[in-house]
Structure formats: structure tokens, C-alpha cells
Amino acid sequence: TEDRRISLYPAQEEAALELVQGRHVILATPTGSGKSLVALAAHADALAHDAVSYYTAPIKALVSEKFFALVDVFGAENVGMV
């Protein structure tokens, strides 16, 4: 597999750590600041614990874009659309 090393912004790191500790997080940062990466961490944590997670977005095109991105990361068998 390809090595995907990334550096997190402080807000991303803090939010992801809170999520994997079972805490609720509201992440309000500007566009392009990496909120989607934090959502990926939440989805990965849910999968690791045999739980379900939901990704919501305000625009249909964004929902479709994120759906296919999640399929790329987690596989079609682990992603659905409601």
C-alpha cells in the first residue's frame, strides 16, 4: 500500500483525538481547513467499533462527491447513501 503520511492542523488533531475518545465535537473552521479529514477519522473510528456513522452536507453535489470519496477510502461495502 501507498504510504499516506499527512500533517494535521492543530484543530484537526484536537478534534480527531476528542472523537476517538468518544467525545462529541463541533468543528467550526473556514472552508479548506480540513473538516472532511476529521470526518474521515470519525468514520474510521465508527468502523473500528462496528458502529454506524453519518455524513451530511447541505448541497446534493457535495453529498455525491463525499460519497465517492468515502467509497475510495473505506470500500463500497462499508459506505451507503440514504
TIKE-571836 format. One record per residue (C-alpha): residue number from 1; z, x, y. Coordinates in steps of 0.25 Angstrom, whole numbers, m for minus. Layout:
TIKE-571836
seq / pz / px / py
NUM / Z / X / Y
...
end
This chain:
TIKE-571836
seq / pz / px / py
1 / 0 / 0 / 0
2 / m2 / 4 / 14
3 / 10 / 9 / 22
4 / 13 / 0 / 34
5 / 23 / 7 / 42
6 / 26 / 0 / 55
7 / 35 / 2 / 66
8 / 43 / m11 / 71
9 / 46 / m14 / 85
10 / 61 / m16 / 87
11 / 60 / m31 / 88
12 / 53 / m31 / 75
13 / 62 / m22 / 68
14 / 74 / m30 / 73
15 / 68 / m44 / 69
16 / 64 / m39 / 55
17 / 77 / m34 / 52
18 / 84 / m46 / 56
19 / 75 / m55 / 48
20 / 77 / m47 / 35
21 / 92 / m48 / 37
22 / 90 / m63 / 36
23 / 91 / m66 / 51
24 / 83 / m75 / 60
25 / 74 / m69 / 71
26 / 67 / m73 / 83
27 / 58 / m63 / 87
28 / 52 / m65 / 101
29 / 43 / m53 / 105
30 / 30 / m52 / 112
31 / 16 / m54 / 105
32 / 12 / m42 / 98
33 / 27 / m37 / 96
34 / 27 / m39 / 81
35 / 33 / m52 / 78
36 / 24 / m54 / 66
37 / 29 / m42 / 59
38 / 43 / m47 / 60
39 / 38 / m60 / 54
40 / 32 / m52 / 42
41 / 45 / m45 / 40
42 / 51 / m59 / 39
43 / 41 / m64 / 29
44 / 43 / m51 / 21
45 / 58 / m54 / 21
46 / 56 / m68 / 16
47 / 46 / m64 / 5
48 / 56 / m53 / 0
49 / 67 / m64 / m1
50 / 58 / m74 / m7
51 / 59 / m83 / 5
52 / 48 / m90 / 14
53 / 45 / m87 / 28
54 / 36 / m94 / 38
55 / 27 / m88 / 49
56 / 24 / m98 / 60
57 / 14 / m96 / 72
58 / 10 / m104 / 84
59 / m5 / m103 / 82
60 / m13 / m106 / 70
61 / m21 / m94 / 71
62 / m9 / m85 / 71
63 / m4 / m92 / 59
64 / m16 / m89 / 51
65 / m16 / m75 / 56
66 / m2 / m73 / 52
67 / m4 / m80 / 38
68 / m15 / m70 / 34
69 / m7 / m58 / 39
70 / 5 / m63 / 31
71 / m4 / m64 / 19
72 / m9 / m50 / 21
73 / 6 / m45 / 21
74 / 12 / m54 / 11
75 / 1 / m59 / 2
76 / m5 / m73 / 1
77 / 5 / m77 / m10
78 / 17 / m75 / 0
79 / 11 / m82 / 12
80 / 7 / m96 / 15
81 / 3 / m105 / 26
82 / 10 / m118 / 30
end
